[in-house]
Amino acid sequence: MKRFLTLLKNEGKLSIRDMNMVIFALIMPLAVLIVLGILYGRRPAFEGAPYSFMAQSFGALCAISICAGGLMGLPLVVADYRERRILKRFRVTPASPALLLGVELTVYMLYCAASMLLLTAVAVPVWGVRPGGPLPAFLGAWALTMLSTLSIGLMVGALAKNSRQAGVIASVLYFPMLIFSGTTLPVEVMPAALQRIVALFPLTQGITLMKQTFLGLETQGALTPVAVMVLVTAVCTGLAVRFFRWE
C-alpha cells in the first residue's frame, strides 16, 4: 500500500503540472455547465417536464471528464512513458504492470470524482439541480460508466507502441464518443439509424443510465447497459494487464 500511495502521489503531481487534465477534465465541464446555465437557467427540459434542462444534462456533463480522462489522458500518458523508456526503468523495480496501471487508473478516477463534485457545488445552489431518483443509483451508474471508459484507455495505453500511435487511436475513440454519445448532442434528436450505431458505444449506455437514475425515470432495460459496461470493463482491463509491455 505504501508503494501504491507513493507512486500515486508522484503521478498526481506530474499530471497537475501538465495541466491538460485540469483543463479538459475539470475546467471544460464546468465551462459547459455555466454556458448551459446562462442559456437555460431553471427552465424545464420541455413543456410540462417535471425536471429542468440542467438536471437532464447533469449526467452528460459528468461524462465529459470521464471521456477526457479515459479516452485521451490515460492512454497517452502510459504510451508516452513507454516511448520515453520510463516504463523500462520501472521494470527493474518492484512495481508490477498491475500496480502501475492501477495507479494511473486511480489518478483519472480522482479527476472524474473531482469534476462531479465541482459540478455539483455549482449546479445545486445556482440552478437548483437535484436528483429526482435515489442518489446511490446515480452514483452506481456514474461509477460503472467511469470504470468502463477508463478500462478502454488502459487497454489502448497498454497496447500502443508509442504516444503517436496512442494519440491516433485515442482520437478515433474520443471525438466520436464526445460528439455522438450524448455529452454534447442529445441522442434523442439524432436520426434513428445513427441512434442504433451510437448505442454500441459504452459511453452512450452510461450516459443514458446516468440520465435515467438522476431524473428518477423508468430504468426498464437497464440490465443491457449494465451488462455492456461490465463486459467492456472486464475485457479491456484483462487485455491491458495481459499484454502490457514495458518497452
C-alpha positions in Angstrom: 0.0 0.0 0.0 2.9 2.4 0.8 4.4 1.7 -2.6 1.0 2.4 -4.2 0.4 5.7 -2.4 3.9 7.0 -3.1 3.6 6.3 -6.8 0.0 7.8 -6.8 1.3 11.0 -5.1 4.1 11.4 -7.7 1.9 10.7 -10.7 -0.8 13.0 -9.4 1.7 15.9 -9.1 3.0 15.3 -12.6 -0.5 15.2 -14.0 -1.5 18.5 -12.3 1.7 20.2 -13.5 1.0 19.1 -17.1 -2.4 20.9 -16.8 -4.1 19.1 -19.7 -6.4 17.1 -17.5 -7.0 20.1 -15.2 -8.3 22.0 -18.3 -10.2 19.2 -20.1 -11.5 17.2 -17.1 -12.2 20.0 -14.6 -12.5 23.4 -16.3 -14.2 22.3 -19.6 -17.2 20.5 -17.9 -17.6 23.5 -15.6 -17.5 25.9 -18.5 -20.1 23.9 -20.4 -22.3 23.9 -17.3 -22.1 27.6 -16.9 -22.9 28.2 -20.6 -25.9 25.9 -20.4 -27.0 27.6 -17.2 -26.8 31.0 -18.8 -28.9 29.8 -21.7 -31.5 27.7 -20.0 -31.4 28.6 -16.3 -34.1 26.7 -14.3 -36.3 26.2 -17.4 -37.9 22.7 -17.7 -36.4 20.3 -20.2 -39.6 20.6 -22.3 -43.1 21.9 -21.7 -44.7 20.2 -18.7 -41.5 18.4 -17.8 -41.1 17.7 -14.0 -37.3 18.3 -14.3 -35.2 21.1 -15.7 -32.9 21.1 -18.7 -29.9 21.4 -16.4 -31.0 18.4 -14.4 -31.4 16.4 -17.6 -27.9 17.4 -18.7 -26.1 16.7 -15.4 -25.1 13.1 -16.3 -23.8 14.1 -19.7 -21.7 16.9 -18.1 -20.2 14.4 -15.7 -19.3 12.2 -18.7 -17.2 15.0 -20.3 -14.4 14.5 -17.7 -14.8 10.7 -17.9 -14.4 10.8 -21.7 -11.4 13.2 -21.5 -9.6 11.1 -18.8 -10.4 7.7 -20.1 -10.0 8.2 -23.8 -7.3 10.8 -24.1 -5.4 11.4 -20.8 -4.9 7.8 -19.6 -3.8 6.1 -22.8 -1.5 9.0 -23.8 0.4 9.1 -20.5 1.0 5.4 -20.4 2.2 5.3 -24.1 4.4 8.4 -23.5 6.1 6.7 -20.6 6.8 3.7 -22.8 8.2 5.8 -25.6 10.5 7.8 -23.2 11.7 4.5 -21.6 10.3 5.5 -18.2 8.4 2.2 -18.1 11.7 0.4 -18.8 13.1 1.8 -15.6 10.1 0.7 -13.7 10.8 -2.8 -14.9 13.8 -3.2 -12.6 11.8 -2.0 -9.6 9.2 -3.9 -7.5 6.4 -2.1 -9.5 4.3 -4.6 -11.4 2.2 -3.8 -14.5 -0.9 -4.1 -12.4 0.4 -1.7 -9.8 1.4 0.9 -12.4 -1.8 0.7 -14.3 -3.8 0.7 -11.0 -2.1 4.0 -10.0 -2.8 5.6 -13.4 -6.4 4.4 -13.2 -6.7 5.9 -9.8 -5.4 9.3 -10.9 -8.0 9.6 -13.5 -10.8 8.3 -11.3 -9.9 11.2 -8.9 -10.2 13.6 -11.8 -13.7 12.3 -12.6 -14.8 12.5 -8.9 -13.4 16.0 -8.5 -15.2 17.1 -11.7 -18.5 15.7 -10.5 -18.1 17.3 -7.1 -17.2 20.7 -8.7 -20.3 20.5 -11.0 -22.5 19.6 -8.0 -21.1 22.5 -6.0 -22.1 25.0 -8.7 -25.3 23.4 -10.2 -27.1 22.8 -6.9 -27.0 26.3 -5.4 -27.1 28.3 -8.6 -29.6 26.3 -10.7 -31.3 24.1 -8.2 -30.2 20.9 -9.8 -31.1 17.9 -7.6 -31.5 14.2 -8.3 -35.1 13.1 -8.8 -34.2 9.4 -8.1 -32.1 7.6 -5.5 -28.6 9.1 -5.3 -26.9 5.7 -4.8 -28.4 4.5 -8.1 -27.0 7.5 -9.9 -23.6 7.1 -8.3 -23.5 3.5 -9.3 -24.3 4.4 -12.9 -21.6 7.1 -12.8 -19.0 4.7 -11.3 -19.8 2.0 -13.9 -19.6 4.5 -16.7 -16.3 5.8 -15.4 -14.7 2.3 -15.0 -15.8 1.0 -18.4 -14.4 4.2 -20.2 -11.2 4.2 -18.2 -10.7 0.5 -18.9 -10.7 1.3 -22.6 -8.0 3.9 -22.1 -6.0 1.4 -20.1 -6.1 -1.1 -22.9 -5.1 1.5 -25.5 -2.2 2.7 -23.4 -1.0 -0.8 -22.6 -1.0 -1.9 -26.3 0.1 1.2 -28.1 3.8 1.2 -29.1 4.3 4.9 -28.7 2.5 8.1 -28.0 1.8 8.8 -31.7 0.0 5.5 -32.1 -1.8 6.0 -28.9 -2.8 9.5 -30.0 -4.3 8.3 -33.2 -6.3 5.5 -31.5 -7.4 7.8 -28.7 -8.6 10.5 -31.2 -10.6 7.9 -33.1 -12.3 6.9 -29.9 -12.5 10.2 -28.1 -14.1 12.5 -30.7 -16.9 10.2 -31.9 -17.8 9.4 -28.3 -17.6 13.0 -27.2 -19.9 14.2 -30.0 -22.3 11.3 -30.5 -22.6 9.6 -27.1 -24.8 12.3 -25.7 -22.3 14.6 -24.0 -22.8 17.4 -26.5 -25.8 16.4 -28.6 -28.8 14.5 -27.1 -29.1 11.0 -28.5 -32.9 11.5 -28.8 -32.5 14.2 -31.5 -30.3 12.0 -33.7 -31.7 10.1 -36.7 -32.9 6.6 -35.9 -30.1 4.9 -37.9 -27.4 7.0 -36.1 -29.0 6.2 -32.7 -28.6 2.5 -33.4 -24.9 3.0 -34.2 -24.1 5.1 -31.2 -26.0 2.7 -28.9 -23.0 0.4 -29.4 -20.7 2.9 -27.5 -20.3 2.0 -23.8 -20.3 5.8 -23.0 -23.8 6.1 -24.7 -25.1 3.3 -22.5 -23.5 5.0 -19.4 -25.0 8.5 -20.1 -28.4 7.0 -20.7 -28.3 5.1 -17.4 -27.0 8.2 -15.6 -29.8 10.3 -17.0 -32.5 7.8 -16.0 -31.2 7.3 -12.5 -30.6 11.0 -11.9 -34.0 12.0 -13.0 -35.8 9.1 -11.4 -37.1 7.8 -14.8 -38.1 4.2 -15.5 -35.0 2.1 -15.8 -36.6 -0.9 -17.5 -34.0 -2.5 -19.7 -31.2 -1.2 -17.5 -29.7 -4.7 -17.5 -28.4 -4.3 -21.0 -26.3 -1.1 -20.4 -25.0 -2.6 -17.1 -24.0 -5.8 -18.8 -22.3 -4.0 -21.7 -20.3 -1.8 -19.4 -19.3 -4.6 -17.1 -18.2 -6.7 -20.0 -16.2 -3.9 -21.5 -14.5 -3.2 -18.2 -13.6 -6.9 -17.7 -12.3 -7.5 -21.2 -10.3 -4.2 -21.6 -8.8 -4.4 -18.1 -7.8 -8.1 -18.7 -6.2 -7.3 -22.1 -4.4 -4.3 -20.6 -2.8 -6.4 -17.8 -2.2 -9.4 -20.0 -0.5 -7.7 -22.9 1.2 -4.8 -21.1 4.6 -4.0 -22.5 7.4 -2.2 -20.7 9.1 -1.1 -24.0 
